Amino acid sequence: MSTRKFDFFETQEISSFLKEHGYCIIKPRDHSLEAFREAAGKFGLIQFHTKSDEHGVVGGGEPINKDWQRFKDDYHGELSSDFFPHTDGSFLNGIAYVEGTAKKITPPKFVILQCVSKPEFGGDNFLVDGQKIYNDLLANNTETLNILMTSGSVTYCRDDLLSIDCAVFEKIDDQKLRIRYRYDSTAFIPEWANAAFKYIQTHYSTNEHYITPVSLEPGDILVMDNLRVLHARHKFVDGNQQRKVRRLWIADDTSTTFKNILDQSPVRRAMLPFQNYNIAQSETAEHSFIEYTCGIHAQSSQSLLNAHKQFDSALEAL
């Protein structure tokens, strides 16, 4: 399937394509870093990254933090090997102060990539739609889906960040779910969830019926709903041409805010790693570029409810 590439101001068409597929490709006004930031900023508030520059761009300017470079093997995007389907920021589940307010730091709602230059061989992206995974599990394998929707089915640990007792499919509200998934060394799975977690990799992430290949040309901007779509990259060889990409995260604006019970606001050391993933101030971003709500559309199912009751009983018996 050939993927259409939208002009920057085709807002209605971009919105419709996102609703159907969970991603879109945009052609910016030019290939500059400024045009990339302008396009990405229209999707919401920029969320910083431990590898980003002062504007939140990874692969833009000089990184504001260099501590991560001592642990490069934990950052799979730095490697040229195959990068399995995943959601960005799966290891984020903490607190940091944003403009004086304690706020939950979670994975971004959008991941936005721009191809700057292509390698000599390989390096193309491919996507797996979590909505299709959810729909298939709901229709054909509610037992596995129920396990993946159970808190504690996965824990992620990368470098100095720990996101403990998460679910692969997390409930946002009665109508929406988010997927939090990466099949790599950051994932820690309890025995009761091991087979269910591997089921996504073996039945969907390597299944051509669920994979959408994406080939970006220099300048192309790939916008992905990170609460819905898994993204991946084939291995590459630079040779005479180097693979260079820019990346920006757009913060999930549904995150919870907290109030200290004693009206004290000290920054604890446990919060410091999450400060590197803070959220830009509101005046630095423009909103309402498109009409689109990130995430997976949830559906009610009596068979899923029955599976949940049976699984709870089985866990209690352990």
C-alpha positions, 0 to 999 in steps of 0.5 A: 500500500502506498502511503499518501503524504499530506501538505502541512495545511491539509488539516481535515485530511490529516485528521481523517487519516489519523483516525483511520490509521493512527499515523500520517506523513506530512511534507513540511514547508521546507527541510529545516529544523525550524519547519520541523519544530513548527509542524510538530508543535501544532500537535500539542505541548512538547515533551522533553527527552533525556537526549533532546536539545533545549527545544525538545528535539532529539537529533537537533542541537546539542543535548542538554543532558549527557549522562545517558551517553554512559549507558548507550546500550540501554537506548536501542535507537542508538543502535543500527540493529533491528528495532522491534515494534514498541511505544516510546516512553514505556518506562515513564510512570513517575512525577515531576514538577511542571510549572510548579505543579506536581504532574504525572510523567507518562509516555508521549501521546504523539511521536514525531519523526523526520527523515534528514538523510537515509542510510546506504542500506536499510533503516526503513520504518514499519508500524503495527496498529494497536487498535487492530491488535486489540480488536482481534484479541477481543474477538478471538482471544479474550483470555490473552487480552484480559491478562494484557489489561491486568495491572502488573502484566509488565514492568519496564526498566531503562537506565535510571527509570522504572515503570512498575506494575503496568498493563500492556493495555491501560484504561484511560477512560470508559471509551479509551485505552492506551498500549504500552509495549516494547519487546526488548531488554527493558521489559520484565514479565511475571510468569503468569503474563509471559505467554500473553506478552510474547503473543503480541510479538509472535502473532502481530509484530511479525505478521505482514497482515498487521504491518504497515511499511513506511519509507520516508524520504528526506524532509518527510515527517511521520506523526504517530499516535503513541498511545495506539501505534507500535513503531519499529525500524529495520537494521541499517548500514550507513556506508557512504550515506548516514541515517539521520533523523529528528524526533519530537515528543508531544506530551499526553495532556490527560496526565494526572496532577497531584497536590502534596498532602502537607502543602510542601513542594520539595523536589525529591531525588526520585523525581529527578530522572523524570525532570529530563522528560518534563513538559514545555510551558504552554505558551511555547506550543499551539493547539487545535491543529487537528481534531483527533484524540489519541488512543485505542477505542475500547469496546465492551464484551461479556466474554472479556468480563467473564475472562477477567473474573476467571483470571482473578480467581486463578490469581487468588488461588496462587 
